[in-house]
Amino acid sequence: MVTKLRQFFGFVYHKNEKTAQEGLLTDVKVVGVARKKTVSKGVHLLLKENVHSICIIGQYGNSVFSTSSFILKKFANWKNWKAQQFLFTDVPDCVEEKTVMKVYGWFGTWNDDLCSLDTVKMVCQKLENVLDDVSDVKLVIEMSSDKYHKYRMELEPFRKLFMNEISLDGCYADEENLQHFKKIQRSCKHKKCPCKRLTFDMLHHGNDRYVGMPLKINIIAKHHDRTLIRNYIENQDILRVMTEHFTALETKENMKEVYEWISYICLKGQFSTSEALDQDLMATWDFGIQKDDFVKNDNLKDFFQLKPSNMETGDLSVYAFWHPFIYICAFHSLFQKDEIRVVESCNIDAIVELVRPEGSNKSYIEVSANAECANRFSERLRRLNLVDKYNAHPLFQCNHIS
């Protein structure tokens, strides 16, 4: 997929040479946005001799990942240093001198798994040791603002990792977002497209304020489907609309293969073209997909991309949803279809991060599991010898199994 870096209304974004589905967009599809001023601020902070770590925090969908990635790459290019990205559980004990590294995925890939605090503390200590023991090392920490504020007291002993905080919440001025949105509307050449009736206020003041404006605009651009946009105008809830969009693909003409790939990768968490398909999972869900068809189906490019952490290592075989929120929407669709099969066959990380027991408080992106679901999941943890790791999780505790 060919991309070119462009600048637009104070944002940095990628221009995709492939036009959008249904021929509606003929100019741009936003893939990642980052405030130029914020990137510049982060880079200049890291350039200071007494600054060894910065922390980029922001609301879900406020371009935390892309902003921190641009900071990482721009600083590395400026200093001619090595740039590395690590999931927080994969942080090494030592790195080479003249390395800037980004650490992401704290407390969970999609949401808080409620069981990672001890691991997070261990990783923080490891990072402090790296900064103390290796000269010429800089660190970019990326974390969602809800997790950052929830665990702020627990992270206080590692304050030097988080003291240089850059928050993206509130830094996207309404005027910049508005111009960004209008650019997408102008890019649609279909005169009767419902995007002409979609207003900035609908996106800004809808029932989905948990999700940042850049991501909502990005979704409208990347999945510029007329039914999807009409549904958003009616419901103004991007999670509900995308969930229904995924569900509808199962019965949409010539899209069943796309639906099955979306479901399969959602259940697995990611997909590697170098590995065989999980035949047990295929049988459980009655999928008919073939491994070689993944790279042949152009429709899949709208949903998946190479994992960023694998691109820099040269591994071009591992794909994931283009944004964690898109994964969450696919998960919601599958959970609504068959929650029992989901808790019995979906990757464990997604379940502990996104599923909560019925009757407990849940966030915008979480789903509720009934007693039978919770019991099936507890049995699965026992079979996999994972009880010790997740015995404090409410989905396990609600069964009172000792």
N, C-alpha and C positions, 0 to 999 in steps of 0.2 A: 504494500500500500504506500503510495508516494505522498509525502507530506512536505510542505514548505512552511517555514516560520514566517509569520507576518505580525505586524503591530497594528493595533486597532483600538482607538479611543482609550489609550492608557493601559490596555490589556496586551498580553502576549498570547497568541493562540496559534493553532495549527490549521492550515488550509488543506482540505482534502480534495484531491483531484477527481475523486469519484463523486458523481452527482447523487443526490438523495433519492430514496425510494419513491416510486410513482412519478418521477420526473418533476417534483415540485420545487426542489431547491436546485438552483443552477450555479450558485456562487460559492458559498461556504458551508461547511459543517464544523462546528466548534468541537474540538476534541479535548482541549485543556486550556484553561485561562489562568493568568497570573498577573497581578498588578505589577507594572514595571517599577513603580516607586517602592513597593514592598520588597521586590527582589533586590533592588539596589540597596535598600536599607539593610537587608540581611547580609549581602555580600560585604558591604562596608563595615558592618559589625565584626564579621569574621576576620577581616583584614587587620583589625586592631590586635596588637601584640598581646594584650592582657585578656582578650576574649577567646576562649577555647571551645565554647559551646553556645549555640542558640536554640531556642525552642519555638517552633512555629505551631500555633494552635488556631483552631477555627471550627465553626459550625459545620455539620455534615453538609457537603456540597458547596463549601465556600472556597474550593480550589486549594485546600491545604496541601494535598499531594503534589499537584503541579507546581505550586509556588515554591515549596521546599526543594523540589527537583531542579527547578531553574536556578535557585540559589546555589545548590550543590554543583551543578555543571558550570555555572558562570564563575564561581570562585575557583574551581579546579582549573578551568581554562586560563583564568587570570594569573594564577600562581604556578601553572604547569605542574599541578599535583595530580595524584591518582584519586579518582572519585569512586566510592563504593556505597552500595545500598544494602541494608540488612533488615530482615524481619527481626523484631526484638529478641525472639527466641534463638536466632542464629548468629548473634553477635560473637565474634571470635575473642579469644583471650588476649590476642595481641595483633596489631596491624603495623604495616611498614611506616617509616617516617615519610613525611610529605604526603599524607593521606587525609582527605576530607571524607567523612562517612555520614550517611543519613540512616537513621534508625526509625522504623515505622511499625505499624500494626500493634501498638501497645494495648494490652488487655484483650486483644482479639482482633481478627481481621475485619469483621463486619460490625461487631458490637462488643460490649463488655461480657466476657464469659463468666464473670463473678468468681473465678477461681484462680486468677493469675497474679494476685498481689505479691505473694512470696517470690514468684519467678521474676516479676518486675523489679523488686528490690535487689535480687541477686544480679540482674543485668545492670542496674544502675551502679552497683558497686564495681562491677566489671568495667564499666565505661569510665568510672572515676579512676580506676587503676591504670587503664590505658592512657588517659590524659596525663596522669602523674608520671608514668614510666617511659612514655615514648615522646620524644620531642617532635615538633612540627606535625601535630595531629589536631584536626578540628572536627567538630561534631555538629550535625544538624539533627535535632529531635523533632519529629512530626507527631502531633497528637490531637485528637478531637477535643474541642473545648469542654464538652460535657464530661469526658473521662478525666481531663486535666483538673477540673474544678472538683469533681467527686473525690479524687484521691490526692488532693493537694496537701493535706496534712500528712498523709503517709509518705509523700515524696519529699517532704521538708528536709529530712536528713541528707538528701542529695541535692540541696539547693543550688550548688554551683553548676549543676547540669542544666538547671531551669531558670536561672536568674536573668538571663538575657531573653526575655519573652517577647515574641512578636505575635500579636493577635490579629487575625483576619476578620473577626466579627465586627461588623459595623464599618469596616474600611472600604467596602464597595459602595461608593456614593450612588444614590438613586439615579442621578443624571447619567452616570457611566453605565449602569445597568440598563437604563432606558434606551440609551443609544445602541447598546449591544443588542437588545431585543429588537429594536427597529431595523437594525442591519439584517437580522434573520428574516423578518417579515418582508423586507424589500427583496431579499434573495429568492423568495418564492414567486415564481412566474405564473402560477395558476390563479387566475382572477377570482374563482369561486372557492378557493381554499378557505376553510374555517379559521385559519390562522389570522385572516384579515379581521375577524371578529374578536379574536383573543386580545385582551388588553393587558397592559403592564400591571394595572391594579389587581387584576385577577391572579396573576402570578405572585404579586407582592403581598397580598392580603388574603390569600386562600386558606384552606384548611390544612396546609402542609408547611407551616412556618418552621418546622424542624429542619427542613431542607433548604440549603442556601440558594439564593437567586441564580448564581452562575450555573449550578447544576440543573436547575429547572429549565433555564433557557437552553442549556446544552442538550437536554433531553428532547425538547421541542424541535431543535435543529436536527439532531441525529436520527430521531424516530418521527420524521415529519409525515405522519399518517393521518389522513383526514378524520377517520373514526376516533382515533386517539385524541386529536385536538378537540373535536366536538365533545367528547366525554369530559375533557378537562374543563371546558367552558361550563358544562353542566355541574360538575362536582368540585372542581378546584382543589383536587387532592391528587398529587402526582403519584403517590404510592398506589392508591386505588386504581388510577387510570392505567398505570403500567402493569399492574397485576392483572387487570382485566385484558389488557393487550396481549400478554403472554398466554393467558387462558384461551383466548379466541384463536390463537395460531393453530391449536390442535385440530380445529375443524375448518380452517380457512383453506381454500383451494391451493394446492401445490406447496403448502407450508407445513405439512405434518413432519417432514424430515427435519425442518428447522426447529419445530417444537420439541421433537425428541432429542435433538442435540442440546438445546437449551436445558431441557430437563435432566439429561445425562450429566452435563457439566455442572449444573447446579448441585446435583446429588453427590458428585465426586469432589466438587470444590474447584477443580481445574482440569485441564485435559492436556496430555502430552502425546504428540503425534509419534513419539518414539516408543510408546508403550501399547500393549494390546488392550482392547476394550475389556471392561469388567463383565464377564459373561454371566455371573450370578446376578449382578445388578440389571443387566439387559433382560434376563429372564423374569426377574421380579416385577419389572415394569413393562414387560412385553415390547421392548424397543426393537426396531428393525434396522437401525442405522448401521452403516459399514464404515470402518475406520478411514478408508481411502477417500470417502466422499466428503470429509470435513473440509479439505482444502479446495475441493471442486465447487462447493456451494457458495456463490457470491453473497447470498442473503445473510450468511453467518457473520460477514465482516461488520455488519451493523451492530452486532452484539458482543463480539469478542475481540481481544487484542493480545499480542504477546505480553507476557508478564514482564514489567520493567526490570525486575531484579535479574531475570534470566537473559535479557537482551545484552546487558553489559558483560556477562560472562561468556557470551557467544552461543548460549543455548537458545536456539530459535524454534524450539519444539513445544514449549509450554504456553498454553493459552488460558486466559481467564476472562470474565466479564469486564467490559471496558471501564466500569466503575463499580465499587462495592454496593452502591445503592441499587444498581440494575440487578446484581445478584440477589439482593434482598427481595426485590419485586418478583423475581422468578421463584424464589423460595416460598413467598406468600401464595403464589399461584398453585404450586405443588401441594402445599400444606392444606389449602382449601379443598383440593381435589381428593386427597387421601392422607390424613395426618398420621394414621397408624403406620402406613408404609414408609412415610417420611422419617419418623423417629426410629424405625427399624432398619432403614437402609441408607439414609443420608449421612454424609460425613459428620463425625461427632462434633467438630468445631462449630459448625453452623447451628446444630441443635442447642448446644450449651450457650451460644451467643444470642440466639434469636427466639428460643422457646421458653416460656414461663408457665408455671402451673395455673390452672383456672382459679380465679378469685384473687390472685396476687396483682400488685401494681405492674403495669407493663407500659413501655414507652411506645412512641409512634411506630417504630419499626419492628416491634416484637409481636409474637402471636401467643395465644393461650392454648394450652393442652389440657384435655380432660383427664380424669383419673386413670382411665385405661391407657392413654398415651404415656402418662408419667410412669405407670407400672411397666409397660413394654420397654421404655427407655432404661429404667432401672435394671431390668433383666438383661438388657443388652450390655450395660456397663459391667455387670457381673461376668458375663461371658467373655468380655474383652479384658478383664482384669483392670478396669479403670475406676473402680469404686474409690480407692484411696485418693485418686487425683480429683474426683468430682463429688465426693461425698458431702461437701458443703453446698452443692448447688441446690437451689430450691426445687428443681424438677425431680431430684432424687430424694430430697428430704421430705417432700410432701407425702411420700409413701410410708415414712416411718420405718424403713427397713434397716435393721442393724446388722 
